[in-house]
């Protein structure tokens, strides 16, 4: 089981390396704007497997399936709501094929992103409906050989609960990461310390939780610091974008060089992360740099905000004190 493998790797004590971006790297090999990346699991499995292989070659211990938008609500935008199980099964099979020949342990994690819907009472999606939506996707990932559900880029507490409940229904362990991109909170107002309190109430609890994506590497590490301060024993995930996104005409480019991501790796560990990787804009070269940063780093005391900014650049969206201050478990659950 992948959960047992992930536990075994974590028990070794070294920081684990997760992979880099999926979408931005697929654009570099032919994916077009508006095209459904999950279709490539069936139409271009060679390109999907080549990306997984590049991340394994870069040193990744964990690779994520090409299934971020593989739920019924997202696939319906492409007229593919009837292909959920198929496309997710193929996504896991493509990653599994690469992991199986790696010659070392590589965890295959099934990527599960948001539905794209706003939850009631503000929007049409209920938490119960979301559980069913995620359960369908997760069954496909399980059938294809993924053993860990990697719930990522979440912003609403209801959606996090729904995805974790769906993983539990399928009998699969999960991890959870949220995207803190609005003054230190998620788009739906969840603060970093609240994610740990939320995850702590799940049964079973996630194997790890943390932050991914967002607005920049510095901002993400501030979120990780807040999570670690609230729960020093937590197994935390840091998966930052390659620097800060900037528009160049109709395209988004990321400011982060491999050298910046190498510096980020050591700082992520000092902030409390046990699993470190890259999100949008991170190529295999960036991930190889993160590997170097992890391998060459001895954990030190948590950095100050000034040290993070000096190494990685200014915060894009400085968080409020309320967003980053650790609060007691009792208050978070009330």
C-alpha positions as CSV (number, residue, x, y, z in Angstrom):
1,X,0.0,0.0,0.0
2,X,1.2,3.5,-0.8
3,X,0.2,4.7,2.7
4,X,2.6,2.2,4.2
5,X,5.3,3.3,1.7
6,X,4.8,6.9,2.6
7,X,4.9,6.1,6.3
8,X,8.1,4.1,5.7
9,X,9.8,7.0,3.9
10,X,8.7,9.5,6.5
11,X,10.1,7.2,9.2
12,X,13.5,7.5,7.6
13,X,13.7,11.1,8.9
14,X,14.8,12.8,5.8
15,X,12.6,15.4,4.0
16,X,10.6,13.9,1.1
17,X,10.5,15.5,-2.3
18,X,7.2,15.8,-4.1
19,X,7.1,16.6,-7.8
20,X,6.5,19.8,-9.6
21,X,3.8,21.3,-11.9
22,X,1.6,19.2,-14.2
23,X,-0.4,21.8,-16.2
24,X,2.4,24.3,-16.9
25,X,4.7,21.6,-18.0
26,X,2.1,20.0,-20.3
27,X,1.6,23.4,-21.9
28,X,5.3,23.3,-22.9
29,X,4.7,20.0,-24.8
30,X,1.6,20.9,-26.7
31,X,-1.4,21.3,-24.3
32,X,-3.5,24.3,-25.4
33,X,-5.4,26.8,-23.4
34,X,-8.9,25.4,-22.7
35,X,-7.9,21.9,-23.5
36,X,-8.7,19.3,-20.8
37,X,-5.4,17.9,-19.4
38,X,-7.0,14.7,-18.2
39,X,-7.8,13.7,-21.8
40,X,-4.1,13.3,-22.3
41,X,-4.2,10.3,-19.9
42,X,-5.9,8.5,-22.8
43,X,-4.7,10.4,-25.9
44,X,-1.1,11.0,-25.0
45,X,0.0,8.6,-22.2
46,X,3.6,8.8,-23.5
47,X,3.8,12.5,-22.7
48,X,2.2,12.1,-19.3
49,X,4.6,9.2,-18.5
50,X,7.5,11.3,-19.8
51,X,6.7,14.1,-17.3
52,X,6.4,11.6,-14.5
53,X,9.7,10.1,-15.5
54,X,11.4,13.5,-15.6
55,X,10.3,14.2,-12.0
56,X,11.5,10.8,-10.9
57,X,14.8,11.4,-12.6
58,X,15.0,14.7,-10.7
59,X,14.7,12.8,-7.4
60,X,11.0,12.9,-6.5
61,X,9.9,10.5,-3.9
62,X,6.2,11.3,-4.6
63,X,4.6,11.8,-8.0
64,X,1.1,13.2,-8.5
65,X,-1.3,11.8,-11.1
66,X,-2.6,14.0,-14.0
67,X,-6.1,14.2,-12.5
68,X,-6.4,17.5,-10.7
69,X,-9.5,18.5,-12.6
70,X,-10.8,14.9,-13.0
71,X,-14.0,15.2,-11.1
72,X,-17.5,15.1,-12.7
73,X,-18.2,18.9,-12.3
74,X,-14.9,19.9,-14.0
75,X,-15.0,17.3,-16.7
76,X,-18.6,18.3,-17.5
77,X,-17.2,21.6,-18.9
78,X,-15.6,19.4,-21.6
79,X,-18.6,17.1,-22.1
80,X,-16.8,14.3,-20.4
81,X,-18.7,13.8,-17.2
82,X,-19.2,10.1,-18.2
83,X,-15.5,9.5,-18.3
84,X,-14.6,10.2,-14.7
85,X,-13.6,6.6,-13.7
86,X,-11.8,5.9,-17.0
87,X,-9.7,9.1,-17.0
88,X,-8.7,8.8,-13.3
89,X,-7.9,5.1,-13.7
90,X,-5.6,5.9,-16.6
91,X,-4.0,8.8,-14.7
92,X,-3.1,6.5,-11.9
93,X,-1.9,3.7,-14.3
94,X,0.4,6.2,-16.1
95,X,2.0,7.2,-12.9
96,X,2.2,3.7,-11.6
97,X,4.0,2.5,-14.8
98,X,6.7,5.0,-14.1
99,X,7.0,4.3,-10.4
100,X,7.2,0.6,-10.9
101,X,10.4,0.9,-12.9
102,X,12.1,3.6,-10.8
103,X,14.4,1.2,-9.0
104,X,13.6,2.9,-5.7
105,X,10.4,3.6,-3.7
106,X,8.2,6.2,-5.4
107,X,4.8,7.0,-4.0
108,X,1.9,7.4,-6.4
109,X,-0.5,10.0,-5.1
110,X,-3.9,10.6,-6.8
111,X,-4.3,14.3,-7.3
112,X,-7.8,15.6,-6.4
113,X,-8.5,19.3,-7.0
114,X,-11.6,21.5,-6.3
115,X,-14.9,21.0,-8.0
116,X,-14.9,24.6,-9.1
117,X,-18.3,25.2,-7.4
118,X,-19.2,27.5,-4.6
119,X,-20.7,25.7,-1.6
120,X,-24.1,26.4,0.0
121,X,-25.5,28.8,1.2
122,X,-23.4,31.0,-1.2
123,X,-23.5,28.6,-4.1
124,X,-25.3,25.5,-5.5
125,X,-23.0,22.7,-4.2
126,X,-23.8,20.9,-1.0
127,X,-21.2,19.1,1.1
128,X,-23.1,15.8,0.6
129,X,-23.2,16.2,-3.2
130,X,-19.4,17.0,-3.1
131,X,-18.7,13.7,-1.3
132,X,-20.3,11.8,-4.1
133,X,-18.5,13.8,-6.7
134,X,-15.1,13.1,-5.1
135,X,-15.9,9.5,-4.3
136,X,-16.4,8.8,-8.0
137,X,-13.1,10.3,-8.9
138,X,-11.2,8.5,-6.1
139,X,-12.6,5.2,-7.1
140,X,-11.0,5.6,-10.5
141,X,-7.7,6.6,-9.0
142,X,-7.9,3.5,-6.6
143,X,-8.6,1.2,-9.5
144,X,-5.6,2.5,-11.4
145,X,-3.2,1.9,-8.5
146,X,-2.9,5.1,-6.6
147,X,-2.9,4.4,-2.9
148,X,-2.8,7.9,-1.5
149,X,-5.4,10.6,-2.3
150,X,-3.6,14.0,-2.6
151,X,-6.3,16.6,-2.0
152,X,-4.8,19.9,-3.1
153,X,-5.4,23.6,-3.8
154,X,-8.5,23.7,-1.6
155,X,-10.1,26.9,-0.3
156,X,-13.3,25.9,1.5
157,X,-13.6,23.9,4.7
158,X,-16.7,22.2,3.3
159,X,-14.8,21.0,0.2
160,X,-11.8,19.8,2.3
161,X,-14.2,17.8,4.5
162,X,-16.1,16.4,1.5
163,X,-12.9,15.2,-0.3
164,X,-11.5,13.6,2.9
165,X,-14.8,11.9,3.6
166,X,-14.8,10.5,0.0
167,X,-11.3,9.1,0.5
168,X,-12.4,7.5,3.7
169,X,-15.4,6.0,2.0
170,X,-13.0,4.4,-0.6
171,X,-10.8,3.1,2.2
172,X,-7.9,5.3,1.1
173,X,-5.6,7.5,3.1
174,X,-5.3,11.1,2.1
175,X,-3.2,14.3,2.4
176,X,-4.7,17.8,2.3
177,X,-3.2,21.1,1.1
178,X,-4.9,24.5,0.8
179,X,-4.0,27.5,-1.3
180,X,-3.5,30.7,0.8
181,X,-3.8,33.5,-1.7
182,X,-5.9,36.2,-0.1
183,X,-4.1,38.2,2.6
184,X,-2.8,35.0,4.2
185,X,-6.1,33.1,3.9
186,X,-7.7,31.0,1.3
187,X,-10.2,32.5,-1.1
188,X,-13.0,31.3,1.2
189,X,-11.4,32.8,4.3
190,X,-9.7,29.8,5.9
191,X,-6.5,30.7,7.9
192,X,-3.5,28.3,7.9
193,X,-3.9,27.3,11.6
194,X,-7.5,26.4,10.9
195,X,-6.5,23.8,8.4
196,X,-4.7,21.8,11.0
197,X,-7.6,22.0,13.4
198,X,-9.9,20.9,10.6
199,X,-7.7,18.0,9.6
200,X,-7.4,16.9,13.2
201,X,-11.1,16.3,13.4
202,X,-11.2,13.9,10.5
203,X,-11.5,10.1,11.1
204,X,-9.1,8.8,9.9
205,X,-6.8,11.8,10.1
206,X,-4.8,12.8,7.0
207,X,-1.3,11.5,6.7
208,X,-0.1,15.1,6.2
209,X,-1.4,18.5,5.5
210,X,-0.1,21.8,4.4
211,X,-0.1,24.5,1.6
212,X,0.4,24.5,-2.1
213,X,0.2,27.0,-5.0
214,X,-0.8,30.5,-3.8
215,X,0.9,33.7,-4.8
216,X,4.6,33.1,-4.1
217,X,7.1,31.0,-2.3
218,X,7.6,33.5,0.5
219,X,3.9,33.7,1.2
220,X,3.5,30.0,1.2
221,X,6.3,29.6,3.8
222,X,4.6,32.1,6.1
223,X,1.6,29.8,6.0
224,X,3.7,26.8,6.8
225,X,5.2,28.7,9.8
226,X,1.7,29.4,11.1
227,X,0.7,25.7,10.8
228,X,3.9,24.5,12.5
229,X,3.4,27.0,15.3
230,X,-0.1,25.8,15.9
231,X,0.9,22.1,15.8
232,X,4.6,21.5,16.1
233,X,4.2,17.7,15.7
234,X,2.3,17.9,12.4
235,X,3.6,16.3,9.2
236,X,3.5,19.4,6.9
237,X,3.6,19.7,3.1
238,X,5.0,22.7,1.3
239,X,4.5,22.8,-2.5
240,X,5.2,26.3,-3.6
241,X,4.9,27.9,-7.1
242,X,8.2,28.7,-8.8
243,X,8.3,32.3,-7.5
244,X,5.6,34.8,-8.3
245,X,3.3,34.5,-11.4
246,X,3.4,37.4,-13.9
247,X,1.4,38.0,-17.0
248,X,3.4,38.4,-20.3
249,X,0.8,39.1,-22.9
250,X,-1.7,36.3,-22.7
251,X,0.7,33.9,-20.9
252,X,1.6,33.5,-17.3
253,X,5.3,33.2,-16.5
254,X,6.9,32.5,-13.1
255,X,9.7,34.5,-11.6
256,X,11.4,31.7,-9.7
257,X,14.7,30.2,-11.0
258,X,16.0,26.8,-10.0
259,X,18.4,28.6,-7.7
260,X,15.5,30.3,-5.8
261,X,13.7,27.0,-5.4
262,X,16.9,25.4,-4.0
263,X,17.0,28.2,-1.3
264,X,13.2,27.6,-0.7
265,X,13.8,23.9,0.0
266,X,16.0,24.4,3.0
267,X,13.8,27.2,4.3
268,X,10.7,25.0,3.9
269,X,12.3,22.4,6.1
270,X,13.3,25.0,8.7
271,X,9.6,26.2,8.7
272,X,8.5,22.7,9.6
273,X,7.8,21.0,6.3
274,X,8.4,17.2,6.1
275,X,7.3,17.0,2.4
276,X,8.6,19.6,0.0
277,X,7.9,20.1,-3.7
278,X,6.8,22.6,-6.3
279,X,3.5,23.7,-7.8
280,X,2.8,25.9,-10.8
281,X,5.9,26.8,-12.9
282,X,8.2,24.2,-11.4
283,X,9.9,22.2,-14.2
284,X,12.0,19.1,-13.6
285,X,15.0,21.4,-13.4
286,X,13.3,23.3,-10.5
287,X,12.5,20.0,-8.8
288,X,16.1,18.8,-9.2
289,X,17.2,22.0,-7.5
290,X,14.8,21.4,-4.7
291,X,16.3,18.0,-4.3
292,X,19.8,19.6,-4.0
293,X,18.5,22.0,-1.5
294,X,17.0,19.2,0.7
295,X,20.0,17.0,0.4
296,X,22.5,19.7,1.3
297,X,20.5,21.2,4.2
298,X,20.7,20.5,7.9
299,X,17.6,21.7,9.7
300,X,17.9,25.0,11.6
301,X,15.6,27.1,13.8
302,X,12.5,28.5,12.1
303,X,13.5,31.5,10.0
304,X,12.2,35.0,10.6
305,X,10.0,36.7,8.1
306,X,12.9,39.0,7.2
307,X,15.1,35.9,6.4
308,X,12.4,34.4,4.2
309,X,11.9,37.7,2.3
310,X,15.7,38.2,1.9
311,X,16.1,34.7,0.4
312,X,13.0,34.4,-1.7
313,X,11.6,37.9,-2.3
314,X,8.9,40.2,-0.9
315,X,5.5,38.9,0.2
316,X,2.9,39.4,-2.5
317,X,-0.1,39.5,-0.1
318,X,1.1,40.2,3.4
319,X,-1.2,38.2,5.8
320,X,-3.1,39.8,8.7
321,X,-2.0,39.0,12.2
322,X,-5.2,37.0,12.7
323,X,-4.5,34.9,9.7
324,X,-1.1,33.7,10.9
325,X,-1.4,33.7,14.7
326,X,-1.8,30.2,16.0
327,X,-4.9,29.6,17.9
328,X,-5.8,26.9,20.4
329,X,-7.4,23.7,19.2
330,X,-10.4,24.4,21.3
331,X,-11.1,27.7,19.7
332,X,-10.5,26.4,16.1
333,X,-13.1,23.6,16.7
334,X,-15.7,25.8,18.3
